[in-house]
Structures are given as C-alpha cells and as structure tokens.
Amino acid sequence: MPAIPQFSATVFSPETAPVRDFYVSLFGLEVSTDVGWFVALRRPGEVWEVCVWDPGHEAVPAAARASAAAGAAPLLAFVVDDVTALAAAARAAEVPVLGPIVDEPWGQRHVFLQDPAGTVIDVVQFIAPDPAWLAAHGIDPSDAPVPA
C-alpha cells in the first residue's frame, strides 16, 4: 500500500476569495498558496489541506468541470472541541447554519454549515456515546470515539 503523506479536499467555486475567507475566519486555516484561481489552506504543522479551485480554470479536467457545473459537491467534516461555540461564531458571521446542533447516540454532537460555494460542512464534536446504543449495535465501548 502506498504512503499517503498528505491529504487535500477541494471545493470548486468560481469565486475563490469568499470561500478562502470563510475557512480562514471560521476554522482558523492559513493561506499557504493563493494564485487567484487556486487557494490552498492549512493549519500550521498539519499534513492536510482544504483547497479552493475555480472550475473554469484551464487546469481543471473537463469531467471535473462538468461535475462542478452540475452542482456535485463534497461534504467536508471538521472535528472541533466546541460545536456550540463554532455554531455561535457562524451565526454571528451570518454563515448559513443548516439546522440545530444535534447530539447523536453514537457519540457525536454536530451541526451542518454551508460555505459560500454551497459546500456542506459537518462540524463534529466527540461526546460520550450512549452505552445502550453501542450495545444494540454490537460495538465494544472501547472502540467508540472518546471525547478529548
């Protein structure tokens, strides 16, 4: 199996600046590359990045351009320490919050947001899972995510 030294998730948007600013202001990402039609965002010391790419740029393959034009979009997920605080910051910044904060029995508190390109973002905080839910699904409690 090949090594994977880095991971990137790419959001297509013909307007890269507002999408860049969204991830910088709400998630604290830093711009590592910005050439206008392509932006790479990272957190210092991390090996993953979120990229924003103008689908109209000549470097975007035709199939990807067609997919973006059809409205196909990824779902991004960020794990945070405090979903409630991040949701409040999103509302204060007039970011679309797509529903209430929900506590799931499998051990996640989450809320869905939408970035300026229309990408849906699942913001997740690990919480203690419901022991009854784990038992009903045959999951050993030691295999469940544990709140940090």
N, C-alpha and C positions, 0 to 999 in steps of 0.2 A: 504494500500500500504506500502511495507517495506521501511525503511530508506535506503538511499544509502550514506554511509559515505565516500566512496572513489570510484574513477573510474580509471581503468587501460586499456590502449590499448597495445596490444602485437604484436611485429614484430617477425616473425620467421626468423632466419638466422643461418646457421651452423658456422659462424664466428661472434661471438658477439662483439669482441673488436672494429673492424672498425665501426660497427653500433653505438655502445656506443659512440665512439669518435666523430662521426658525430653529434649526438644530443647534446653532451656536447659543442662542439666547435661552432656550428651554432645557437643553441637555448638557450645556457646557462643553460642547465639542469645539475644537480649534481647527481653523483652516490650515491644511498642510499644502494644498495646491489650489489655486484659483486662476484659471485661464479664460474665464468668462463662460464658455460653453461647457466646461467641466470643472467641478469642485470636489475636492477630497477633504473629508472632515475626520478628525481623530481626537482621542483623548491621549494626553502625554503618556508614553510608556506602554500603550496598548498596541496589539497587533491587528486589530480590526478597524474598519473604517466604514463610514457611510459616504457614498458618492452621489453627486447630482450631475446629471448629464443631459444636455439639450438633445432631444431625439431628432432634431432637424440637422444636426451636425453630420458632415460627410463621413465621419469615422464610425457612425452608428450603422450596423448592418441593416439591410433592408427588412429582414424578418423582425428585428427588434423595433425598428421604426414603425412597422405595421402593427405590432403588438401594442406599442405605446399609443398609437393613434386610435386603436380600438378600445382604449381605456383599461387595458390589462395593467394591474398594478400589484406590487408586492405588499405583503403585510410585514411591517417591521415590529420587533418587540424589544423593549428596553427593560431591564431589571433595575429597579431603584430601591433605595432604602425607605422612602416615604411617598407612597402613591398619593395620599391626601394632600401633601404639600405641593407635589408636582401638579396635580389637578387644579389646585387653587392658583398656582402660578400661570397655568394655561388659561384658566378663565380670566384672570386679570389681564392677560395679554390678548384676550379675545380670540384665542385658538379654539376651533370647534371641538367641543367635548361631546362625544357621540353617545353618551348615556351616563348613568350613575356609576359610582365606584361599587364594585361587586366583590364580596368575599365568596370564594369558591371552596367547596368541601375538600378538594384535593390539595389545598394549601397555597392558594394564590388570592391576593387582593389585587384587582386590576381595574383599569379604566381605558377606554379607547379614545384616541385623539385623531385629528386629521391635519396633515401638514398642508402648506399652500399648494402643493402639486396634487392634492387629493389622496395621498398615500395614507392608509390607515395604520395607526401605531397603537400597539397593545402595550401599555405601561404596567409592569408587573412588580408586585412586592410579595416576597415569600412570607407566608404566615403559617401558623401551626395547622396541619391538616386535621380533619375530623376523623378520629380513630374508627368510628363506625363506618364511614365511607371507605377508608382504607381496607378494613376487614371485609366489607361487602364486595370489594373488587380484588381480593386476594393479594393485596400489597402489604409487604412487611413494612412496618413503620420506619425501620432503619433505611429503607430505600426511598423514602419520601424526602423532597427538598426540605431543608430546615431553615427557619428564619435566621438571618445573620445577626 
